[in-house]
Amino acid sequence: MSFETPDDLRYLETHEWARVESAEESATTARIGISDFAQDELGDVVFVELPEPGESLDQDAQFGVIESIKAVSDLYAPLSGTVSAVNETLFDEPELVNDDPYGDGWMLELEDVDESELDALLAADAYAEQID
């Protein structure tokens, strides 16, 4: 089976992704979620626990939990930053992670991201090789 791995994302080996949105004059922000592969492995997502806005996260630190009918998994931050927003829709509709992992199923946004940390993440082609 082939999984979607958008080229504009960077990936952790633990299947979280980051989409960096360079801001012109303000700090760099990133949107975070889990990959198409990860949601497929989990099965039907039934619960997502996310941090509060304002929390600081370090790269590779646990930031939440995702629960499916098959498993409970920790979520890890692909980048360091301060949580500026969480996708509150997931609290009522966790299945969005399955339906649209790179769109409506995003989990959180970080601000003040350190772009130098992107070098530690996998590019789309390297991530696709890892999951094949």
TIKEKOL-386546 format. One record per residue: residue in three letters; x, y, z of N, C-alpha, C in turn. Coordinates in nm, 2 decimals. Atoms other than C-alpha are relative to their C-alpha. Example, Ala and Ser with C-alpha at 12.3 -4.5 7.8 and 13.67 -1.06 7.14 Angstrom:
TIKEKOL-386546
PT  res    n.xx    n.yy    n.zz   ca.xx   ca.yy   ca.zz    c.xx    c.yy    c.zz
PT  ALA    0.09   -0.12    0.00    1.23   -0.45    0.78    0.09    0.12    0.00
PT  SER   -0.09   -0.11    0.00    1.37   -0.11    0.71   -0.08    0.11    0.08
end
This chain:
TIKEKOL-386546
PT  res    n.xx    n.yy    n.zz   ca.xx   ca.yy   ca.zz    c.xx    c.yy    c.zz
PT  MET    0.08   -0.12    0.00    0.00    0.00    0.00    0.09    0.12    0.00
PT  SER   -0.07   -0.13    0.01    0.12    0.35   -0.08   -0.06    0.11    0.08
PT  PHE    0.05   -0.10   -0.08    0.09    0.63    0.16    0.04    0.14   -0.05
PT  GLU   -0.03   -0.14    0.03    0.07    1.00    0.10    0.11    0.06    0.09
PT  THR   -0.11   -0.07   -0.07    0.39    1.19    0.20    0.03    0.13   -0.06
PT  PRO   -0.02   -0.13    0.07    0.36    1.55    0.10    0.14    0.06    0.01
PT  ASP   -0.14   -0.05    0.01    0.69    1.71   -0.01    0.02    0.12    0.09
PT  ASP   -0.02   -0.12   -0.08    0.63    2.03    0.19    0.00   -0.02    0.15
PT  LEU   -0.01    0.03   -0.14    0.64    1.85    0.52    0.13   -0.07    0.03
PT  ARG   -0.11    0.07   -0.06    0.92    1.72    0.74   -0.05   -0.10    0.10
PT  TYR    0.06    0.11   -0.08    0.87    1.40    0.94    0.10   -0.05    0.11
PT  LEU   -0.08    0.07   -0.10    0.99    1.25    1.27   -0.01   -0.15   -0.03
PT  GLU    0.00    0.14    0.02    1.07    0.88    1.26   -0.12   -0.07    0.07
PT  THR    0.11    0.05   -0.08    0.78    0.84    1.51   -0.14    0.04   -0.07
PT  HIS    0.11   -0.02    0.09    0.54    0.95    1.23   -0.08    0.13    0.02
PT  GLU    0.06   -0.13   -0.01    0.46    1.31    1.33    0.06    0.08   -0.12
PT  TRP   -0.05   -0.09    0.11    0.49    1.58    1.06    0.00    0.15    0.05
PT  ALA    0.00   -0.14   -0.02    0.57    1.95    1.06   -0.01    0.07   -0.13
PT  ARG    0.00   -0.09    0.12    0.47    2.21    0.80    0.04    0.14    0.05
PT  VAL   -0.05   -0.14   -0.04    0.67    2.53    0.85   -0.06    0.10   -0.09
PT  GLU    0.06   -0.12    0.07    0.50    2.85    0.76    0.08    0.12    0.04
PT  SER   -0.09   -0.11   -0.02    0.76    3.12    0.73   -0.08    0.13    0.01
PT  ALA    0.07   -0.13   -0.01    0.62    3.44    0.86    0.10    0.11   -0.04
PT  GLU   -0.09   -0.10    0.05    0.76    3.76    0.71    0.07    0.07    0.11
PT  GLU   -0.07   -0.08   -0.10    0.83    3.98    1.01   -0.02   -0.06    0.14
PT  SER    0.02    0.06   -0.13    0.70    3.77    1.30    0.08   -0.13    0.00
PT  ALA   -0.08    0.13   -0.02    0.84    3.44    1.43   -0.06   -0.11   -0.09
PT  THR    0.04    0.12    0.08    0.83    3.12    1.23   -0.10   -0.09    0.07
PT  THR    0.10    0.09   -0.06    0.53    2.90    1.29    0.00   -0.14   -0.07
PT  ALA    0.01    0.13    0.06    0.47    2.53    1.22   -0.13   -0.07    0.04
PT  ARG    0.12    0.08   -0.03    0.16    2.31    1.20    0.05   -0.14    0.02
PT  ILE   -0.04    0.14   -0.04    0.19    1.96    1.35   -0.11   -0.10   -0.01
PT  GLY    0.10    0.10    0.00    0.01    1.64    1.29    0.06   -0.14   -0.01
PT  ILE   -0.05    0.13    0.02    0.05    1.27    1.23   -0.02   -0.04   -0.15
PT  SER    0.00    0.04    0.15    0.12    1.10    0.89   -0.12   -0.09   -0.03
PT  ASP    0.10    0.09    0.06   -0.12    0.91    0.67    0.03   -0.14    0.04
PT  PHE   -0.04    0.14   -0.04    0.08    0.59    0.75   -0.04   -0.02    0.15
PT  ALA    0.03    0.02   -0.14    0.04    0.65    1.13   -0.15   -0.01    0.03
PT  GLN    0.14    0.01   -0.03   -0.33    0.71    1.12   -0.05   -0.14   -0.06
PT  ASP    0.04    0.13    0.06   -0.37    0.39    0.90    0.04   -0.11    0.10
PT  GLU   -0.05    0.10   -0.09   -0.16    0.19    1.15   -0.08    0.00    0.13
PT  LEU    0.09   -0.01   -0.13   -0.37    0.32    1.45   -0.14   -0.06   -0.02
PT  GLY    0.14    0.03    0.02   -0.70    0.25    1.29   -0.09    0.11    0.04
PT  ASP    0.10   -0.10   -0.03   -1.01    0.44    1.39    0.04    0.08    0.13
PT  VAL   -0.04   -0.08   -0.11   -0.90    0.73    1.61   -0.13    0.04    0.08
PT  VAL    0.11   -0.03   -0.09   -1.14    0.78    1.91    0.02    0.11    0.10
PT  PHE   -0.03   -0.10   -0.10   -0.96    1.03    2.13    0.14    0.06   -0.03
PT  VAL   -0.12   -0.07    0.01   -0.69    1.29    2.11    0.02    0.09    0.12
PT  GLU   -0.03   -0.09   -0.11   -0.52    1.46    2.41    0.11    0.09   -0.05
PT  LEU   -0.09   -0.09    0.05   -0.34    1.78    2.32    0.04    0.10    0.11
PT  PRO   -0.04   -0.10   -0.10   -0.14    2.05    2.52   -0.08    0.12    0.00
PT  GLU    0.07   -0.13    0.00   -0.28    2.38    2.62    0.08    0.11   -0.07
PT  PRO   -0.07   -0.11    0.06   -0.19    2.69    2.42    0.08    0.07    0.10
PT  GLY   -0.09   -0.07   -0.09    0.10    2.87    2.58    0.11   -0.09    0.05
PT  GLU   -0.10    0.09   -0.05    0.29    2.55    2.67    0.12    0.00   -0.10
PT  SER   -0.12    0.01    0.08    0.65    2.53    2.55    0.03   -0.15   -0.02
PT  LEU   -0.04    0.13    0.03    0.76    2.21    2.38    0.14   -0.01   -0.05
PT  ASP   -0.13    0.02    0.05    1.11    2.08    2.31   -0.01   -0.11   -0.11
PT  GLN    0.00    0.10    0.10    1.19    1.88    2.00    0.01   -0.14    0.06
PT  ASP    0.01    0.14   -0.05    1.12    1.51    2.05   -0.07   -0.02    0.13
PT  ALA    0.07    0.02   -0.13    0.93    1.57    2.37   -0.15   -0.04   -0.02
PT  GLN    0.14    0.04    0.02    0.59    1.41    2.42   -0.09    0.12    0.02
PT  PHE    0.09   -0.12   -0.02    0.31    1.66    2.37   -0.15   -0.05    0.02
PT  GLY    0.14    0.05   -0.01    0.00    1.44    2.38   -0.02   -0.15   -0.02
PT  VAL    0.03    0.14    0.01   -0.17    1.11    2.34   -0.11   -0.01   -0.11
PT  ILE    0.11    0.03    0.10   -0.38    0.96    2.05   -0.04   -0.14    0.03
PT  GLU    0.05    0.13   -0.04   -0.61    0.67    2.12   -0.09   -0.05   -0.12
PT  SER    0.09    0.06    0.10   -0.77    0.44    1.86   -0.07   -0.12    0.06
PT  ILE    0.06    0.12   -0.04   -0.98    0.13    1.88    0.10   -0.11    0.02
PT  LYS   -0.11    0.10   -0.01   -0.65   -0.07    1.86    0.11    0.03    0.10
PT  ALA   -0.12   -0.03   -0.07   -0.39    0.12    2.05   -0.01    0.14    0.06
PT  VAL   -0.02   -0.13   -0.05   -0.29    0.42    2.26    0.15    0.04   -0.03
PT  SER   -0.14   -0.04    0.03    0.02    0.61    2.14    0.03    0.14    0.04
PT  ASP   -0.04   -0.13   -0.04    0.22    0.90    2.26    0.03    0.08   -0.13
PT  LEU   -0.03   -0.09    0.11    0.27    1.20    2.03    0.12    0.08    0.04
PT  TYR   -0.13   -0.07   -0.02    0.61    1.37    1.99    0.01    0.12   -0.09
PT  ALA   -0.02   -0.12    0.07    0.70    1.72    1.89    0.11    0.00   -0.10
PT  PRO   -0.11    0.00    0.10    0.90    1.74    1.56    0.09    0.12    0.02
PT  LEU   -0.08   -0.13   -0.01    1.02    2.09    1.65   -0.03    0.06    0.14
PT  SER    0.02   -0.08   -0.12    1.06    2.31    1.96   -0.08    0.12   -0.03
PT  GLY    0.07   -0.12    0.02    0.83    2.60    2.01   -0.11    0.01    0.11
PT  THR    0.10   -0.03   -0.10    0.54    2.75    2.20   -0.14   -0.03   -0.07
PT  VAL    0.13    0.03    0.06    0.19    2.61    2.14   -0.09    0.12   -0.02
PT  SER    0.08   -0.12    0.02   -0.01    2.89    1.98   -0.14   -0.04   -0.03
PT  ALA    0.14    0.04    0.03   -0.32    2.69    1.88    0.00   -0.15    0.00
PT  VAL    0.03    0.14    0.01   -0.47    2.34    1.91   -0.12   -0.02   -0.08
PT  ASN    0.12    0.02    0.08   -0.72    2.19    1.68   -0.11   -0.06    0.09
PT  GLU    0.11    0.04   -0.10   -1.02    2.18    1.92   -0.11   -0.08   -0.07
PT  THR    0.10    0.09    0.07   -1.24    2.02    1.65    0.03   -0.14    0.03
PT  LEU   -0.03    0.14   -0.02   -1.05    1.70    1.72   -0.06   -0.06    0.13
PT  PHE    0.06    0.05   -0.12   -1.20    1.68    2.07   -0.14   -0.06   -0.02
PT  ASP    0.13    0.05    0.04   -1.54    1.63    1.92    0.00   -0.10   -0.12
PT  GLU   -0.01    0.07    0.12   -1.43    1.48    1.59    0.14   -0.06   -0.02
PT  PRO   -0.14    0.05    0.02   -1.11    1.28    1.64    0.02   -0.08   -0.13
PT  GLU   -0.01    0.08    0.13   -1.19    1.08    1.32    0.06    0.09   -0.11
PT  LEU   -0.07   -0.08    0.11   -1.06    1.38    1.12    0.14   -0.03   -0.02
PT  VAL   -0.14    0.04    0.02   -0.71    1.25    1.19    0.00   -0.11   -0.10
PT  ASN    0.00    0.11    0.10   -0.81    0.94    0.98   -0.04    0.06   -0.13
PT  ASP    0.06   -0.04    0.13   -1.01    1.13    0.72    0.10    0.10   -0.08
PT  ASP   -0.08   -0.10    0.07   -0.76    1.41    0.65    0.12    0.04    0.09
PT  PRO   -0.11   -0.02   -0.09   -0.43    1.38    0.84    0.09    0.12   -0.03
PT  TYR   -0.09   -0.12    0.04   -0.25    1.66    0.65   -0.08    0.13   -0.02
PT  GLY    0.09   -0.12    0.02   -0.55    1.90    0.64   -0.08    0.02    0.13
PT  ASP    0.08   -0.03   -0.11   -0.84    1.92    0.88    0.04   -0.08    0.13
PT  GLY   -0.04    0.08   -0.12   -0.68    1.65    1.11    0.13    0.05    0.06
PT  TRP   -0.12   -0.05   -0.07   -0.39    1.87    1.21   -0.02    0.01    0.15
PT  MET    0.02    0.00   -0.14   -0.32    1.88    1.58    0.03    0.13    0.08
PT  LEU   -0.03   -0.12   -0.07   -0.14    2.19    1.69    0.09    0.09   -0.08
PT  GLU   -0.09   -0.10    0.07    0.05    2.50    1.58    0.10    0.05    0.11
PT  LEU   -0.11   -0.05   -0.09    0.38    2.61    1.73    0.05    0.13   -0.06
PT  GLU   -0.07   -0.12    0.04    0.53    2.96    1.72    0.14    0.00    0.06
PT  ASP   -0.14   -0.01   -0.04    0.89    3.07    1.77    0.07   -0.13   -0.03
PT  VAL   -0.06    0.13    0.04    1.00    2.75    1.59    0.15    0.03   -0.04
PT  ASP   -0.14   -0.01    0.04    1.38    2.70    1.55    0.02   -0.08   -0.13
PT  GLU   -0.01    0.06    0.13    1.42    2.63    1.18    0.12   -0.09   -0.01
PT  SER   -0.12    0.08    0.01    1.76    2.48    1.23   -0.03   -0.14    0.04
PT  GLU    0.04    0.13   -0.04    1.59    2.18    1.39   -0.06   -0.08   -0.11
PT  LEU    0.05    0.07    0.12    1.44    2.09    1.05    0.10   -0.10   -0.05
PT  ASP   -0.10    0.09    0.05    1.77    1.93    0.97    0.00   -0.14    0.06
PT  ALA    0.01    0.13   -0.07    1.70    1.65    1.22   -0.12   -0.08   -0.05
PT  LEU    0.13    0.07    0.04    1.37    1.56    1.05    0.02   -0.06   -0.14
PT  LEU   -0.01    0.07    0.13    1.32    1.34    0.75   -0.08    0.08   -0.11
PT  ALA    0.07   -0.05    0.11    1.24    1.48    0.41   -0.11   -0.10   -0.05
PT  ALA    0.11    0.09    0.04    0.93    1.33    0.24    0.05   -0.13   -0.07
PT  ASP   -0.05    0.12    0.07    1.13    1.09    0.02    0.07   -0.10    0.10
PT  ALA   -0.07    0.08   -0.10    1.34    0.96    0.32   -0.11   -0.06    0.09
PT  TYR    0.11    0.05   -0.09    1.02    0.92    0.53   -0.07   -0.11   -0.08
PT  ALA    0.07    0.10    0.08    0.85    0.73    0.24    0.08   -0.13    0.00
PT  GLU   -0.08    0.12    0.00    1.15    0.49    0.23   -0.01   -0.07    0.13
PT  GLN    0.01    0.06   -0.14    1.12    0.44    0.61   -0.12   -0.09    0.01
PT  ILE    0.13    0.07   -0.02    0.76    0.33    0.59   -0.03   -0.11   -0.10
PT  ASP    0.02    0.10    0.10    0.79    0.11    0.28    0.04   -0.13    0.05
end
